Amino acid sequence: MSPADAAGPADVVVALDVGGTGMKCALVRPDGSAVHTERHATDAGRGPDAVAETILDVAEGLAGKARADGLDPVALGIAVPGVVDEAAGVAVWSANVGFRDVPLRDLAAARLGLPTALGHDVRVGGLAEARLGAGRGTGHVLFVAIGTGIAAAHVVDGTAATGAHGAAGEIGHILVRPGGPRCGCGRDGCLEAVASASAIARRYAEATGTPASAAEVGDRAAAGEPAAGRVWAEAVDALADGLATGQSLYDVETVVIGGGLARAGARLFDPLRAALHERMTFHRRPRLVAAALGDEAGCLGAALLALDAR
């Protein structure tokens, strides 16, 4: 029996998707529908203790809102960036939020008295896309979020792999261009250093002296600007190399691309699909699609994770 099948008509999950700037929050029914949403500032500059307290306060407020509306909060799911030990419920490390070995699951369970699950933001986003979104109906999904950085989640039959140390899915740190641009991890030539949205913007500015967002670089490339075209084509080629490596490792049916860069639509997906297929030899070509849930995926995935853990 699925969590949705076992749920009562008033059951909801309190779900929070925490980022460095803001947190997206919702009350989510077991079928994946959100009945209430909120947004709050994270204000990570206040320090990790203050951020953790804000998370607990917001979660407690959402549980109170549910009860006031005649709903029954049955679990709490929290998604955070960085390295997450989901089994232990610990936010091991997060540059965006400042967490270092924060036992967030136990802190939240003690405050709210609800069964609580803690997950990695990209993995729970992949979980939601695989079960409710663009990967629905396929058993093997690779969700790749491309924004400031690049990270992935490998979801098999509705479960996202965490890895032995909570760091599975760091596809952005596949070496694609030896001796290439320096990555934030300290190595040269990582996928993230060439093909993330921030890398595209940075490389264009370096080439032209003109600041532009990744979306603007894509627009200028489509309009025929040579410098933008080069930066965009290099990013697409690097992404195709990274995804081909991912397909060699995971052999998935569907690759779901999310994050800010996915909003480029056909100007990203058409050349990326062609370049990826060119790199396939004996491997089956995966279906390459855009994410369907947008910025709701983190909350929905956090809710699914909490339901699974009950």
Phi, psi and omega in degrees: 000132179283160176304325180293321180294328184274356188280151172276164185295338181256003184291136172220157174250134172279123186230134179229133175244105190263126174241178182293331182260314184215168175235133176264133189226149182202159164256121190239130174285158181300340177277001178094004179268135179271130180258348179200138178228151176216161172227141180222153176283137174278317180052061185298339180296346179285346180106157186296326180295317179293322178296315179300319179295321178297317178302314180294319179297315181295317180298318180295320178296321179293320177297319177295320177299317179300312182296321179296334180266011178080018179257163184242102177290119186252348181195166178230130175238132181233131175247134178226156177278169175099209178262124185234126172268095186291325181297320181271347181073034185242131169278098189290314183200134175210115178293324184293324186253340179091007182289140171221108177054052178266119181281065192295323180299312182291324178298317182289319179297322179292322181289315188262341183069027180243149170303131189231140174235141177243129182224167177280138188300318181287322179296319179288328174298319177295322178300314180294316180295324181289324185261332184238343190245228190292338179262007184300136179090357176244135188284335184236114185230137169248114178262125182238117179263122183241108178215236175301323173234193177225126176215164186221164173225130176260115185246122180240121179050042174084008179235130180268131178289137180258335185087167183293333185236017178078014186240021178296149173093010182279061182294338178295346181251020164292135178281114180247338182223082180307131182077009182278200184301147180289130178270159177298339179283349179106352180257154179269136169091014176293153177307317182299329183282348182247323195239359175289164179300319180292324179292320178299314179297316182295316183291327176292317179297321178296324183282330188242342187078007182245122178290144178199149175282166177300321179298320179293323176298317177299318178297317182290326176296317180295331179278356175098009179291124187299314183296316178296321179299320179294313181297317181295315181295322178295321178294316180297317179297318179294319177299318179298320177297316180295318180291326177296321175297317177300319179292326176297324182280319193250337179050060184269162174278323187225133170253120180254122180260123177234191183086175186301324184292334180297339180292350177292345174063225188299329182292340170265310191289324182296306179290328180292318179298317180295316181293322178295316181296326177298332183273352180279132175249268179272350180284147175291142178286125177282154171286130182249117186222161176277148176300148185254342190261353179060217184279005173278346188300321183297313179296315181297319179292323177297322178294317178298318180298318180294319178296319180297328186275350183296000000 
